[in-house]
Amino acid sequence: MNEGRAQILEMLVAGRVTVEQADRLLAALDAASPAAPHEPVNQTGQQWRRHERAEDFFASLTPEDLMELRDHDVSRAFVEQMRAAGLDDLSVADLIELHDNGITPSFVRDLREAGFADLTRDQLSELYCHGVDAIFVRGMQEVGLVGASPDQLIELYDHGVDAAFVLRMQGQGFTNLTPDEWVELRDNGVDSSD
């Protein structure tokens, strides 16, 4: 992307020009430059360049995309931090949904460090909405539930199965149980105090 295009998009994001003004400026800039090959359009109308690098994400956005991000208070810093946390394949709609649901780059980074490097936007939203964070994940891993999936962790959390419960039950001889079996014990009132 050339410097002039970047400046126009920055002015749009900053609110110094309207979408219509930005479109006219971009059209004038495109008319003055050599013809560019047709660029594919993705599902959300964004034009992606085949040679796009991660730091060129904003260059691939349409003025409408930029306005949508601004309307939802999704900052450039938020987008860059999410991409730095490993979520570099998100659409504008994905970024807005994560932001609107309160999911922060540190939430994503912490889960990645806890072993969940390939979570989808939907999985992140589900984990966050159910209260499952990296602290809970690590606690469950420390008591032996290393292979629990995001859905299993949500079920464990929703049924009140935490690391403390598992430790108490392991002290009573319950070991090597599956996540479903831990939930069944909890739901049926089996506790070390019985």
MDAnalysis code that builds the backbone (N, CA, C; Angstrom):
import MDAnalysis as mda
import numpy as np

u = mda.Universe.empty(582, n_residues=194, atom_resindex=np.repeat(np.arange(194), 3), trajectory=True)
u.add_TopologyAttr("name", ["N", "CA", "C"] * 194)
u.add_TopologyAttr("resid", np.arange(1, 195))
u.add_TopologyAttr("resname", ["MET", "ASN", "GLU", "GLY", "ARG", "ALA", "GLN", "ILE", "LEU", "GLU", "MET", "LEU", "VAL", "ALA", "GLY", "ARG", "VAL", "THR", "VAL", "GLU", "GLN", "ALA", "ASP", "ARG", "LEU", "LEU", "ALA", "ALA", "LEU", "ASP", "ALA", "ALA", "SER", "PRO", "ALA", "ALA", "PRO", "HIS", "GLU", "PRO", "VAL", "ASN", "GLN", "THR", "GLY", "GLN", "GLN", "TRP", "ARG", "ARG", "HIS", "GLU", "ARG", "ALA", "GLU", "ASP", "PHE", "PHE", "ALA", "SER", "LEU", "THR", "PRO", "GLU", "ASP", "LEU", "MET", "GLU", "LEU", "ARG", "ASP", "HIS", "ASP", "VAL", "SER", "ARG", "ALA", "PHE", "VAL", "GLU", "GLN", "MET", "ARG", "ALA", "ALA", "GLY", "LEU", "ASP", "ASP", "LEU", "SER", "VAL", "ALA", "ASP", "LEU", "ILE", "GLU", "LEU", "HIS", "ASP", "ASN", "GLY", "ILE", "THR", "PRO", "SER", "PHE", "VAL", "ARG", "ASP", "LEU", "ARG", "GLU", "ALA", "GLY", "PHE", "ALA", "ASP", "LEU", "THR", "ARG", "ASP", "GLN", "LEU", "SER", "GLU", "LEU", "TYR", "CYS", "HIS", "GLY", "VAL", "ASP", "ALA", "ILE", "PHE", "VAL", "ARG", "GLY", "MET", "GLN", "GLU", "VAL", "GLY", "LEU", "VAL", "GLY", "ALA", "SER", "PRO", "ASP", "GLN", "LEU", "ILE", "GLU", "LEU", "TYR", "ASP", "HIS", "GLY", "VAL", "ASP", "ALA", "ALA", "PHE", "VAL", "LEU", "ARG", "MET", "GLN", "GLY", "GLN", "GLY", "PHE", "THR", "ASN", "LEU", "THR", "PRO", "ASP", "GLU", "TRP", "VAL", "GLU", "LEU", "ARG", "ASP", "ASN", "GLY", "VAL", "ASP", "SER", "SER", "ASP"])
u.atoms.positions = np.array([
    [0.842, -1.174, 0.000],
    [0.000, 0.000, 0.000],
    [0.881, 1.228, 0.000],
    [0.483, 2.235, -0.812],
    [1.319, 3.415, -0.844],
    [1.005, 4.347, 0.325],
    [1.890, 5.277, 0.521],
    [1.790, 6.175, 1.672],
    [0.550, 7.059, 1.607],
    [0.184, 7.500, 0.398],
    [-0.990, 8.365, 0.252],
    [-2.262, 7.670, 0.691],
    [-2.419, 6.416, 0.311],
    [-3.610, 5.645, 0.702],
    [-3.659, 5.482, 2.218],
    [-2.516, 5.189, 2.807],
    [-2.457, 5.040, 4.263],
    [-2.847, 6.333, 4.959],
    [-2.404, 7.455, 4.459],
    [-2.729, 8.741, 5.070],
    [-4.231, 9.021, 4.983],
    [-4.829, 8.708, 3.845],
    [-6.272, 8.928, 3.687],
    [-7.048, 8.072, 4.677],
    [-6.666, 6.814, 4.809],
    [-7.373, 5.926, 5.735],
    [-7.165, 6.359, 7.184],
    [-5.987, 6.832, 7.502],
    [-5.733, 7.339, 8.856],
    [-6.612, 8.562, 9.135],
    [-6.779, 9.447, 8.140],
    [-7.635, 10.628, 8.309],
    [-9.081, 10.207, 8.528],
    [-9.512, 9.157, 7.834],
    [-10.870, 8.652, 8.002],
    [-11.073, 8.098, 9.407],
    [-10.126, 7.288, 9.862],
    [-10.231, 6.708, 11.202],
    [-10.247, 7.807, 12.257],
    [-9.451, 8.846, 12.044],
    [-9.377, 9.947, 13.006],
    [-10.577, 10.874, 12.931],
    [-11.430, 10.712, 11.893],
    [-12.615, 11.553, 11.783],
    [-12.360, 12.886, 11.102],
    [-11.204, 13.039, 10.468],
    [-10.885, 14.306, 9.808],
    [-11.536, 14.419, 8.438],
    [-11.944, 13.280, 7.863],
    [-12.684, 13.288, 6.605],
    [-13.857, 12.325, 6.737],
    [-14.889, 12.552, 5.916],
    [-16.046, 11.661, 5.910],
    [-15.747, 10.472, 5.006],
    [-16.635, 9.480, 5.025],
    [-16.479, 8.322, 4.151],
    [-16.509, 8.764, 2.695],
    [-17.442, 9.670, 2.375],
    [-17.554, 10.144, 0.997],
    [-16.273, 10.865, 0.566],
    [-15.746, 11.727, 1.443],
    [-14.508, 12.434, 1.114],
    [-13.359, 11.443, 0.937],
    [-13.279, 10.448, 1.810],
    [-12.222, 9.447, 1.701],
    [-12.342, 8.673, 0.400],
    [-13.583, 8.300, 0.024],
    [-13.794, 7.595, -1.236],
    [-13.316, 8.423, -2.421],
    [-13.643, 9.728, -2.415],
    [-13.203, 10.598, -3.517],
    [-11.680, 10.703, -3.555],
    [-11.077, 10.854, -2.365],
    [-9.617, 10.944, -2.318],
    [-8.963, 9.653, -2.794],
    [-9.496, 8.517, -2.367],
    [-8.946, 7.230, -2.791],
    [-9.126, 7.027, -4.292],
    [-10.287, 7.431, -4.828],
    [-10.524, 7.304, -6.268],
    [-9.540, 8.168, -7.049],
    [-9.315, 9.378, -6.549],
    [-8.360, 10.273, -7.220],
    [-6.952, 9.677, -7.160],
    [-6.607, 9.109, -6.027],
    [-5.288, 8.509, -5.868],
    [-5.129, 7.300, -6.795],
    [-6.185, 6.474, -6.868],
    [-6.148, 5.299, -7.744],
    [-6.057, 5.702, -9.210],
    [-6.747, 6.789, -9.576],
    [-6.718, 7.257, -10.963],
    [-5.334, 7.751, -11.346],
    [-4.615, 8.284, -10.368],
    [-3.284, 8.827, -10.633],
    [-2.212, 7.740, -10.653],
    [-2.509, 6.565, -10.096],
    [-1.507, 5.499, -10.037],
    [-1.764, 4.485, -11.141],
    [-0.737, 3.669, -11.479],
    [-0.931, 2.634, -12.494],
    [-2.039, 1.679, -12.078],
    [-2.697, 1.106, -13.059],
    [-3.814, 0.196, -12.779],
    [-3.348, -0.969, -11.931],
    [-4.113, -1.248, -10.907],
    [-3.804, -2.362, -10.009],
    [-4.631, -3.559, -10.430],
    [-4.126, -4.761, -10.243],
    [-4.911, -5.950, -10.574],
    [-6.126, -6.035, -9.665],
    [-7.170, -6.673, -10.165],
    [-8.379, -6.850, -9.358],
    [-8.049, -7.644, -8.100],
    [-8.574, -7.168, -6.964],
    [-8.304, -7.840, -5.692],
    [-9.552, -8.574, -5.246],
    [-9.421, -9.811, -4.733],
    [-10.584, -10.576, -4.313],
    [-11.283, -9.924, -3.133],
    [-12.597, -10.118, -3.105],
    [-13.401, -9.568, -2.017],
    [-13.847, -10.721, -1.145],
    [-13.687, -10.575, 0.195],
    [-14.089, -11.655, 1.088],
    [-15.550, -11.514, 1.476],
    [-16.033, -12.344, 2.397],
    [-17.439, -12.380, 2.781],
    [-17.954, -11.058, 3.307],
    [-17.153, -10.283, 3.997],
    [-17.624, -9.041, 4.589],
    [-17.369, -7.848, 3.690],
    [-16.978, -8.082, 2.442],
    [-16.758, -6.998, 1.526],
    [-15.362, -6.414, 1.613],
    [-14.517, -6.967, 2.434],
    [-13.152, -6.464, 2.560],
    [-12.336, -6.951, 1.376],
    [-11.466, -6.084, 0.861],
    [-10.574, -6.503, -0.196],
    [-9.271, -6.941, 0.435],
    [-8.871, -8.174, 0.138],
    [-7.636, -8.709, 0.693],
    [-6.606, -8.797, -0.416],
    [-5.422, -8.394, -0.140],
    [-4.332, -8.500, -1.088],
    [-3.586, -9.797, -0.842],
    [-3.175, -10.449, -1.911],
    [-2.470, -11.718, -1.766],
    [-1.155, -11.551, -1.035],
    [-0.538, -10.397, -1.187],
    [0.753, -10.148, -0.569],
    [0.628, -9.475, 0.796],
    [-0.593, -9.441, 1.333],
    [-0.817, -8.730, 2.597],
    [-0.005, -9.345, 3.731],
    [0.652, -8.500, 4.480],
    [1.365, -8.917, 5.679],
    [0.498, -8.553, 6.877],
    [0.809, -9.141, 8.012],
    [0.007, -8.917, 9.210],
    [-0.118, -7.439, 9.543],
    [0.962, -6.682, 9.404],
    [0.901, -5.265, 9.784],
    [0.110, -4.439, 8.782],
    [-0.274, -5.023, 7.651],
    [-1.047, -4.306, 6.650],
    [-2.548, -4.545, 6.787],
    [-2.988, -5.069, 7.918],
    [-4.404, -5.379, 8.094],
    [-5.283, -4.179, 7.793],
    [-4.951, -3.030, 8.343],
    [-5.787, -1.850, 8.154],
    [-5.798, -1.398, 6.702],
    [-4.730, -1.660, 5.988],
    [-4.671, -1.277, 4.584],
    [-5.683, -2.051, 3.754],
    [-6.099, -3.208, 4.230],
    [-7.022, -4.049, 3.479],
    [-8.479, -3.701, 3.748],
    [-8.728, -2.798, 4.664],
    [-10.098, -2.487, 5.049],
    [-10.704, -1.412, 4.154],
    [-11.992, -1.533, 3.945],
    [-12.715, -0.505, 3.201],
    [-13.038, 0.641, 4.156],
    [-13.394, 1.793, 3.624],
    [-13.824, 2.885, 4.508],
    [-14.993, 2.477, 5.405],
    [-15.907, 1.661, 4.872],
    [-17.050, 1.207, 5.675],
    [-16.591, 0.342, 6.846],
    [-15.595, -0.510, 6.599],
    [-15.040, -1.341, 7.671],
    [-14.455, -0.464, 8.769],
    [-13.711, 0.537, 8.369],
    [-13.088, 1.438, 9.344],
    [-14.138, 2.183, 10.157],
    [-15.195, 2.617, 9.485],
    [-16.269, 3.313, 10.200],
    [-16.976, 2.366, 11.165],
    [-17.165, 1.112, 10.746],
    [-17.811, 0.118, 11.621],
    [-16.969, -0.113, 12.868],
    [-15.668, -0.235, 12.697],
    [-14.779, -0.391, 13.856],
    [-14.883, 0.823, 14.768],
    [-14.854, 2.004, 14.174],
    [-14.944, 3.223, 14.982],
    [-16.288, 3.310, 15.709],
    [-17.382, 2.965, 15.027],
    [-18.712, 3.017, 15.643],
    [-18.824, 2.112, 16.858],
    [-18.030, 1.045, 16.894],
    [-18.045, 0.110, 18.025],
    [-16.882, 0.347, 18.987],
    [-16.194, 1.461, 18.814],
    [-15.059, 1.826, 19.673],
    [-13.941, 0.784, 19.655],
    [-13.795, 0.095, 18.544],
    [-12.706, -0.860, 18.397],
    [-11.491, -0.084, 17.906],
    [-10.532, 0.074, 18.770],
    [-9.360, 0.887, 18.446],
    [-8.335, 0.105, 17.638],
    [-7.455, 0.844, 17.009],
    [-6.337, 0.241, 16.287],
    [-5.484, -0.584, 17.255],
    [-5.281, -0.065, 18.470],
    [-4.483, -0.784, 19.466],
    [-5.126, -2.128, 19.809],
    [-6.468, -2.155, 19.966],
    [-7.171, -3.404, 20.271],
    [-6.932, -4.418, 19.159],
    [-7.093, -3.980, 17.905],
    [-6.904, -4.873, 16.763],
    [-5.475, -5.392, 16.724],
    [-4.521, -4.504, 16.879],
    [-3.112, -4.913, 16.828],
    [-2.768, -5.860, 17.974],
    [-3.321, -5.610, 19.173],
    [-3.044, -6.487, 20.309],
    [-3.694, -7.854, 20.119],
    [-4.893, -7.898, 19.551],
    [-5.539, -9.182, 19.271],
    [-4.724, -9.965, 18.243],
    [-4.230, -9.268, 17.235],
    [-3.417, -9.924, 16.215],
    [-2.105, -10.406, 16.828],
    [-1.520, -9.606, 17.705],
    [-0.286, -10.007, 18.379],
    [-0.522, -11.198, 19.309],
    [-1.748, -11.326, 19.830],
    [-2.093, -12.449, 20.704],
    [-2.351, -13.723, 19.902],
    [-2.243, -13.632, 18.576],
    [-2.385, -14.817, 17.740],
    [-3.660, -14.886, 16.926],
    [-4.531, -13.889, 17.064],
    [-5.789, -13.900, 16.319],
    [-5.653, -13.009, 15.091],
    [-4.850, -13.454, 14.135],
    [-4.597, -12.615, 12.976],
    [-5.465, -12.951, 11.776],
    [-6.424, -13.852, 11.943],
    [-7.298, -14.198, 10.824],
    [-8.745, -13.774, 11.077],
    [-8.942, -12.795, 11.954],
    [-10.287, -12.361, 12.294],
    [-10.796, -11.311, 11.312],
    [-12.084, -11.366, 11.032],
    [-12.728, -10.362, 10.197],
    [-13.088, -9.158, 11.058],
    [-13.548, -8.115, 10.417],
    [-14.010, -6.935, 11.137],
    [-15.164, -7.317, 12.068],
    [-16.089, -8.139, 11.580],
    [-17.223, -8.573, 12.405],
    [-16.745, -9.369, 13.617],
    [-15.740, -10.219, 13.439],
    [-15.187, -10.991, 14.559],
    [-14.593, -10.059, 15.608],
    [-13.806, -9.100, 15.165],
    [-13.172, -8.161, 16.094],
    [-14.208, -7.367, 16.864],
    [-15.249, -6.940, 16.180],
    [-16.314, -6.185, 16.844],
    [-17.012, -7.054, 17.876],
    [-17.316, -8.301, 17.521],
    [-17.996, -9.192, 18.469],
    [-17.139, -9.435, 19.711],
    [-15.860, -9.695, 19.520],
    [-14.980, -9.910, 20.666],
    [-14.933, -8.667, 21.545],
    [-14.778, -7.512, 20.928],
    [-14.716, -6.258, 21.680],
    [-16.021, -6.010, 22.425],
    [-17.149, -6.158, 21.725],
    [-18.455, -5.900, 22.336],
    [-18.772, -6.864, 23.475],
    [-18.191, -8.069, 23.428],
    [-18.404, -9.047, 24.498],
    [-17.407, -8.892, 25.636],
    [-16.511, -7.912, 25.544],
    [-15.574, -7.651, 26.634],
    [-14.334, -8.525, 26.634],
    [-14.094, -9.233, 25.549],
    [-12.936, -10.123, 25.488],
    [-11.703, -9.290, 25.160],
    [-10.719, -9.363, 26.027],
    [-9.519, -8.545, 25.891],
    [-8.362, -9.347, 25.299],
    [-7.387, -8.649, 24.748],
    [-6.194, -9.355, 24.263],
    [-5.501, -10.147, 25.368],
    [-5.504, -9.643, 26.589],
    [-4.844, -10.382, 27.679],
    [-5.601, -11.679, 27.998],
    [-6.931, -11.681, 27.883],
    [-7.720, -12.902, 28.074],
    [-7.290, -13.952, 27.049],
    [-7.155, -13.527, 25.802],
    [-6.740, -14.436, 24.725],
    [-5.320, -14.927, 24.963],
    [-4.423, -14.013, 25.281],
    [-3.010, -14.350, 25.505],
    [-2.862, -15.330, 26.662],
    [-3.591, -15.088, 27.761],
    [-3.517, -15.978, 28.928],
    [-4.000, -17.389, 28.592],
    [-5.077, -17.490, 27.819],
    [-5.568, -18.813, 27.426],
    [-4.574, -19.517, 26.509],
    [-3.939, -18.771, 25.627],
    [-2.923, -19.369, 24.750],
    [-1.771, -19.909, 25.586],
    [-1.353, -19.142, 26.583],
    [-0.259, -19.588, 27.454],
    [-0.657, -20.804, 28.280],
    [-1.960, -20.971, 28.510],
    [-2.448, -22.128, 29.258],
    [-2.643, -23.344, 28.351],
    [-2.320, -23.198, 27.066],
    [-2.371, -24.341, 26.163],
    [-3.451, -24.297, 25.097],
    [-4.263, -23.246, 25.069],
    [-5.315, -23.134, 24.066],
    [-4.918, -22.118, 23.008],
    [-4.105, -22.581, 22.054],
    [-3.563, -21.681, 21.039],
    [-4.485, -21.506, 19.843],
    [-5.390, -22.421, 19.614],
    [-6.198, -22.382, 18.393],
    [-7.689, -22.206, 18.667],
    [-8.040, -21.359, 19.596],
    [-9.449, -21.141, 19.899],
    [-10.098, -20.275, 18.829],
    [-11.329, -20.607, 18.486],
    [-12.087, -19.797, 17.536],
    [-12.714, -18.620, 18.274],
    [-13.238, -17.686, 17.492],
    [-13.945, -16.557, 18.092],
    [-15.108, -17.045, 18.951],
    [-15.853, -18.041, 18.449],
    [-16.997, -18.563, 19.202],
    [-16.553, -19.230, 20.503],
    [-15.467, -19.994, 20.456],
    [-14.969, -20.629, 21.683],
    [-14.509, -19.589, 22.692],
    [-13.825, -18.562, 22.237],
    [-13.404, -17.491, 23.149],
    [-14.608, -16.833, 23.793],
    [-15.624, -16.558, 22.992],
    [-16.831, -15.929, 23.523],
    [-17.517, -16.824, 24.544],
    [-17.621, -18.116, 24.229],
    [-18.265, -19.053, 25.155],
    [-17.494, -19.166, 26.465],
    [-16.187, -19.324, 26.382],
    [-15.375, -19.416, 27.596],
    [-15.548, -18.160, 28.443],
    [-15.459, -17.011, 27.810],
    [-15.568, -15.743, 28.536],
    [-16.947, -15.577, 29.170],
    [-17.995, -15.847, 28.387],
    [-19.363, -15.677, 28.883],
    [-19.687, -16.612, 30.046],
    [-19.032, -17.767, 30.091],
    [-19.276, -18.724, 31.176],
    [-18.323, -18.530, 32.347],
    [-17.366, -17.604, 32.219],
    [-16.462, -17.335, 33.326],
    [-15.213, -18.190, 33.369],
    [-14.978, -18.959, 32.320],
    [-13.793, -19.813, 32.277],
    [-12.613, -18.982, 31.798],
    [-11.629, -18.805, 32.676],
    [-10.442, -18.038, 32.318],
    [-9.198, -18.915, 32.471],
    [-8.042, -18.339, 32.224],
    [-6.792, -19.100, 32.275],
    [-6.506, -19.636, 33.672],
    [-6.920, -18.925, 34.695],
    [-6.702, -19.383, 36.072],
    [-7.467, -20.693, 36.311],
    [-8.729, -20.729, 35.863],
    [-9.529, -21.947, 36.006],
    [-8.900, -23.084, 35.193],
    [-8.500, -22.778, 33.947],
    [-7.908, -23.795, 33.073],
    [-6.656, -24.380, 33.716],
    [-5.779, -23.523, 34.211],
    [-4.535, -24.008, 34.830],
    [-4.829, -24.841, 36.080],
    [-5.798, -24.405, 36.858],
    [-6.173, -25.160, 38.058],
    [-6.637, -26.558, 37.712],
    [-7.447, -26.672, 36.670],
    [-7.935, -27.982, 36.253],
    [-6.802, -28.828, 35.689],
    [-5.875, -28.191, 34.988],
    [-4.730, -28.938, 34.460],
    [-3.853, -29.455, 35.596],
    [-3.685, -28.653, 36.633],
    [-2.840, -29.056, 37.759],
    [-3.400, -30.259, 38.508],
    [-4.721, -30.450, 38.458],
    [-5.310, -31.602, 39.148],
    [-5.534, -32.777, 38.196],
    [-4.965, -32.688, 36.979],
    [-4.980, -33.828, 36.085],
    [-5.882, -33.746, 34.877],
    [-6.645, -32.696, 34.734],
    [-7.541, -32.597, 33.569],
    [-6.861, -31.816, 32.450],
    [-5.728, -32.332, 32.017],
    [-4.900, -31.651, 31.024],
    [-5.563, -31.639, 29.655],
    [-6.234, -32.678, 29.275],
    [-6.801, -32.785, 27.935],
    [-8.224, -32.284, 27.796],
    [-8.749, -31.598, 28.798],
    [-10.137, -31.140, 28.731],
    [-10.306, -30.117, 27.612],
    [-11.364, -30.274, 26.848],
    [-11.663, -29.360, 25.743],
    [-12.323, -28.094, 26.297],
    [-12.412, -27.047, 25.490],
    [-13.114, -25.847, 25.949],
    [-14.548, -26.141, 26.387],
    [-15.273, -26.973, 25.628],
    [-16.653, -27.318, 26.003],
    [-16.693, -28.068, 27.335],
    [-15.749, -28.972, 27.552],
    [-15.707, -29.709, 28.816],
    [-15.386, -28.774, 29.980],
    [-14.477, -27.845, 29.769],
    [-14.142, -26.889, 30.832],
    [-15.346, -26.021, 31.182],
    [-16.109, -25.634, 30.183],
    [-17.323, -24.852, 30.436],
    [-18.305, -25.680, 31.253],
    [-18.483, -26.943, 30.885],
    [-19.404, -27.804, 31.628],
    [-18.936, -27.997, 33.066],
    [-17.640, -28.226, 33.258],
    [-17.106, -28.372, 34.612],
    [-17.379, -27.106, 35.422],
    [-17.075, -25.965, 34.846],
    [-17.271, -24.687, 35.552],
    [-18.745, -24.465, 35.886],
    [-19.614, -24.696, 34.901],
    [-21.050, -24.483, 35.096],
    [-21.643, -25.395, 36.164],
    [-21.027, -26.556, 36.378],
    [-21.546, -27.504, 37.374],
    [-20.796, -27.411, 38.706],
    [-19.941, -26.416, 38.838],
    [-19.270, -26.207, 40.116],
    [-18.101, -27.132, 40.385],
    [-17.589, -27.771, 39.336],
    [-16.424, -28.632, 39.500],
    [-15.191, -27.764, 39.307],
    [-14.505, -27.493, 40.397],
    [-13.272, -26.706, 40.322],
    [-12.110, -27.540, 40.850],
    [-10.924, -26.968, 40.839],
    [-9.731, -27.712, 41.266],
    [-9.849, -28.155, 42.719],
    [-10.443, -27.331, 43.561],
    [-10.582, -27.682, 44.977],
    [-11.471, -28.924, 45.143],
    [-12.575, -28.974, 44.395],
    [-13.464, -30.137, 44.451],
    [-12.725, -31.396, 43.985],
    [-12.022, -31.286, 42.866],
    [-11.304, -32.440, 42.330],
    [-10.256, -32.919, 43.337],
    [-9.528, -32.000, 43.950],
    [-8.516, -32.384, 44.951],
    [-9.147, -33.104, 46.136],
    [-10.276, -32.582, 46.620],
    [-10.963, -33.237, 47.748],
    [-11.371, -34.660, 47.372],
    [-11.923, -34.803, 46.181],
    [-12.388, -36.112, 45.752],
    [-11.217, -37.057, 45.478],
    [-10.119, -36.539, 44.968],
    [-8.941, -37.376, 44.769],
    [-8.420, -37.878, 46.109],
    [-8.550, -37.066, 47.143],
    [-8.160, -37.485, 48.488],
    [-9.021, -38.618, 49.018],
    [-10.211, -38.775, 48.451],
    [-11.114, -39.859, 48.834],
    [-10.988, -41.079, 47.914],
    [-10.014, -41.026, 47.010],
    [-9.760, -42.183, 46.155],
    [-10.314, -42.084, 44.741],
    [-10.986, -40.992, 44.416],
    [-11.507, -40.829, 43.055],
    [-10.397, -40.245, 42.184],
    [-9.891, -41.049, 41.284],
    [-8.804, -40.589, 40.415],
    [-9.089, -41.007, 38.981],
    [-8.406, -40.360, 38.064],
    [-8.500, -40.682, 36.634],
    [-9.926, -40.654, 36.096],
    [-10.724, -39.726, 36.574],
    [-12.090, -39.599, 36.066],
    [-12.121, -38.677, 34.862],
    [-13.095, -38.890, 34.000],
    [-13.291, -38.015, 32.844],
    [-14.025, -36.748, 33.313],
    [-14.009, -35.700, 32.519],
    [-14.768, -34.506, 32.887],
    [-16.247, -34.811, 33.141],
    [-16.845, -35.680, 32.325],
    [-18.253, -36.031, 32.531],
    [-18.468, -36.736, 33.876],
    [-17.528, -37.574, 34.263],
    [-17.655, -38.279, 35.551],
    [-17.501, -37.311, 36.718],
    [-16.622, -36.306, 36.599],
    [-16.504, -35.298, 37.662],
    [-17.816, -34.526, 37.806],
    [-18.426, -34.189, 36.666],
    [-19.707, -33.474, 36.691],
    [-20.779, -34.351, 37.329],
    [-20.790, -35.634, 36.983],
    [-21.787, -36.549, 37.543],
    [-21.643, -36.662, 39.062],
    [-20.398, -36.751, 39.547],
    [-20.184, -36.788, 40.998],
    [-20.737, -35.538, 41.655],
    [-20.399, -34.391, 41.085],
    [-20.834, -33.114, 41.658],
    [-22.345, -32.982, 41.631],
    [-22.956, -33.316, 40.482],
    [-24.394, -33.181, 40.337],
    [-25.182, -34.112, 41.261],
    [-24.552, -35.244, 41.624],
    [-25.239, -36.196, 42.506],
    [-24.883, -35.992, 43.969],
    [-24.229, -34.890, 44.255],
    [-23.973, -34.536, 45.654],
    [-22.870, -35.322, 46.321],
    [-22.050, -36.031, 45.563],
    [-20.961, -36.785, 46.155],
    [-19.849, -35.790, 46.482],
    [-19.479, -35.743, 47.781],
    [-18.448, -34.812, 48.215],
    [-17.634, -35.490, 49.307],
    [-16.460, -34.995, 49.541],
    [-15.596, -35.624, 50.537],
    [-16.134, -35.485, 51.937],
    [-17.109, -34.604, 52.140],
    [-17.670, -34.439, 53.475],
    [-18.709, -35.512, 53.801],
    [-19.093, -36.317, 52.786],
    [-20.094, -37.374, 53.001],
    [-19.509, -38.563, 53.703],
])
